[in-house]
């Protein structure tokens, strides 16, 4: 396949979702929830790599990326190039993916802890 250089800034995103996925545990996310998260946070071309992923798979990708960022970034770039013919995964987009997911997990954890305290 012909290699394409795709600028994430030129990607057209769908309208923001209703954010319902934010109320669920990540392991409960459907494939649609994952795509909504990716699009809401403007994480193209990571969206291509996360198609057909549910929340559990997305969390595994996040964990691998968070633990060994450089290796995971290189592997994801290879996947994009080999599968989709896209020869660019900006480090900024990749780090945004890690950061946005980390922040979501922190917010969910705080919400759960607050709910537990409120019930006591």
C-alpha beads as a LAMMPS data file, in Angstrom:
LAMMPS data file: protein, C-alpha beads

120 atoms
119 bonds

1 atom types
1 bond types

-500.0 500.0 xlo xhi
-500.0 500.0 ylo yhi
-500.0 500.0 zlo zhi

Masses

1 110.0

Atoms # bond

1 1 1 0.000 0.000 0.000
2 1 1 1.046 3.561 -0.648
3 1 1 2.348 5.387 2.435
4 1 1 0.336 8.403 3.547
5 1 1 1.392 11.218 5.805
6 1 1 -1.746 12.197 7.700
7 1 1 -1.761 15.359 9.775
8 1 1 -4.033 14.952 12.834
9 1 1 -4.905 18.661 12.618
10 1 1 -6.496 18.032 9.219
11 1 1 -8.649 15.132 10.447
12 1 1 -12.394 15.799 10.624
13 1 1 -13.837 14.594 13.921
14 1 1 -17.479 13.719 14.501
15 1 1 -19.462 15.968 16.872
16 1 1 -18.653 15.480 20.559
17 1 1 -20.481 12.559 22.118
18 1 1 -22.872 12.851 25.057
19 1 1 -20.007 11.688 27.292
20 1 1 -22.020 8.840 28.811
21 1 1 -18.922 6.628 28.730
22 1 1 -17.404 8.927 31.374
23 1 1 -19.899 7.595 33.924
24 1 1 -18.767 3.991 33.429
25 1 1 -15.750 2.031 34.553
26 1 1 -13.269 1.739 31.689
27 1 1 -13.518 -2.066 31.762
28 1 1 -17.236 -1.652 30.955
29 1 1 -16.657 0.503 27.877
30 1 1 -17.959 -0.810 24.584
31 1 1 -16.183 -0.312 21.261
32 1 1 -18.420 2.736 20.700
33 1 1 -17.424 4.167 24.093
34 1 1 -13.749 3.798 23.176
35 1 1 -14.297 5.578 19.841
36 1 1 -16.233 8.355 21.594
37 1 1 -13.366 8.839 24.061
38 1 1 -10.797 8.913 21.260
39 1 1 -12.795 11.336 19.099
40 1 1 -13.867 13.580 22.000
41 1 1 -10.191 13.991 22.904
42 1 1 -9.109 14.450 19.257
43 1 1 -6.652 11.559 19.331
44 1 1 -6.439 10.772 15.609
45 1 1 -4.617 8.692 14.296
46 1 1 -4.755 6.720 17.575
47 1 1 -8.455 6.230 16.748
48 1 1 -7.417 3.966 13.865
49 1 1 -5.391 1.777 16.213
50 1 1 -8.225 1.530 18.742
51 1 1 -11.010 0.489 16.364
52 1 1 -12.694 -2.680 17.555
53 1 1 -11.222 -2.240 21.055
54 1 1 -13.379 -2.374 24.131
55 1 1 -12.422 -0.670 27.379
56 1 1 -10.432 -3.615 28.710
57 1 1 -8.231 -3.713 25.616
58 1 1 -7.864 0.081 25.686
59 1 1 -6.754 -0.105 29.322
60 1 1 -4.159 -2.760 28.425
61 1 1 -2.828 -0.495 25.657
62 1 1 -2.718 2.422 28.106
63 1 1 -0.913 0.327 30.733
64 1 1 1.685 -0.880 28.221
65 1 1 2.140 2.668 26.917
66 1 1 2.434 4.144 30.400
67 1 1 4.989 1.535 31.511
68 1 1 7.229 1.667 28.440
69 1 1 6.319 4.739 26.444
70 1 1 9.101 4.737 23.837
71 1 1 8.789 1.060 22.890
72 1 1 4.982 1.214 22.771
73 1 1 5.058 4.394 20.652
74 1 1 7.397 2.749 18.137
75 1 1 5.233 -0.390 17.946
76 1 1 2.091 1.683 17.413
77 1 1 3.806 3.679 14.652
78 1 1 4.745 0.393 12.956
79 1 1 1.137 -0.829 13.234
80 1 1 -0.200 2.390 11.719
81 1 1 2.239 2.187 8.846
82 1 1 1.788 -1.523 8.175
83 1 1 -1.981 -1.781 8.551
84 1 1 -3.231 1.645 7.473
85 1 1 -0.374 3.059 5.408
86 1 1 -0.158 6.066 7.719
87 1 1 3.432 7.018 8.373
88 1 1 2.888 9.415 11.257
89 1 1 1.906 9.087 14.891
90 1 1 2.894 12.408 16.436
91 1 1 4.460 12.034 19.858
92 1 1 2.131 14.809 21.030
93 1 1 -0.939 12.749 20.055
94 1 1 0.513 9.633 21.661
95 1 1 1.340 11.468 24.906
96 1 1 -2.108 13.097 24.844
97 1 1 -3.642 9.610 24.672
98 1 1 -1.708 8.533 27.774
99 1 1 -2.446 11.788 29.607
100 1 1 -6.168 11.910 28.802
101 1 1 -6.696 8.314 29.850
102 1 1 -4.637 8.776 33.019
103 1 1 -6.731 11.835 33.928
104 1 1 -9.975 9.981 33.235
105 1 1 -8.886 7.104 35.493
106 1 1 -7.944 9.539 38.282
107 1 1 -11.297 11.330 38.039
108 1 1 -13.186 8.031 38.110
109 1 1 -11.165 6.883 41.127
110 1 1 -11.915 10.130 43.007
111 1 1 -15.618 9.822 42.167
112 1 1 -15.743 6.252 43.450
113 1 1 -13.921 7.202 46.672
114 1 1 -16.297 10.146 47.214
115 1 1 -19.318 7.886 46.661
116 1 1 -17.992 5.412 49.245
117 1 1 -17.392 8.161 51.832
118 1 1 -20.858 9.625 51.185
119 1 1 -22.440 6.236 51.894
120 1 1 -20.696 5.836 55.255

Bonds

1 1 1 2
2 1 2 3
3 1 3 4
4 1 4 5
5 1 5 6
6 1 6 7
7 1 7 8
8 1 8 9
9 1 9 10
10 1 10 11
11 1 11 12
12 1 12 13
13 1 13 14
14 1 14 15
15 1 15 16
16 1 16 17
17 1 17 18
18 1 18 19
19 1 19 20
20 1 20 21
21 1 21 22
22 1 22 23
23 1 23 24
24 1 24 25
25 1 25 26
26 1 26 27
27 1 27 28
28 1 28 29
29 1 29 30
30 1 30 31
31 1 31 32
32 1 32 33
33 1 33 34
34 1 34 35
35 1 35 36
36 1 36 37
37 1 37 38
38 1 38 39
39 1 39 40
40 1 40 41
41 1 41 42
42 1 42 43
43 1 43 44
44 1 44 45
45 1 45 46
46 1 46 47
47 1 47 48
48 1 48 49
49 1 49 50
50 1 50 51
51 1 51 52
52 1 52 53
53 1 53 54
54 1 54 55
55 1 55 56
56 1 56 57
57 1 57 58
58 1 58 59
59 1 59 60
60 1 60 61
61 1 61 62
62 1 62 63
63 1 63 64
64 1 64 65
65 1 65 66
66 1 66 67
67 1 67 68
68 1 68 69
69 1 69 70
70 1 70 71
71 1 71 72
72 1 72 73
73 1 73 74
74 1 74 75
75 1 75 76
76 1 76 77
77 1 77 78
78 1 78 79
79 1 79 80
80 1 80 81
81 1 81 82
82 1 82 83
83 1 83 84
84 1 84 85
85 1 85 86
86 1 86 87
87 1 87 88
88 1 88 89
89 1 89 90
90 1 90 91
91 1 91 92
92 1 92 93
93 1 93 94
94 1 94 95
95 1 95 96
96 1 96 97
97 1 97 98
98 1 98 99
99 1 99 100
100 1 100 101
101 1 101 102
102 1 102 103
103 1 103 104
104 1 104 105
105 1 105 106
106 1 106 107
107 1 107 108
108 1 108 109
109 1 109 110
110 1 110 111
111 1 111 112
112 1 112 113
113 1 113 114
114 1 114 115
115 1 115 116
116 1 116 117
117 1 117 118
118 1 118 119
119 1 119 120
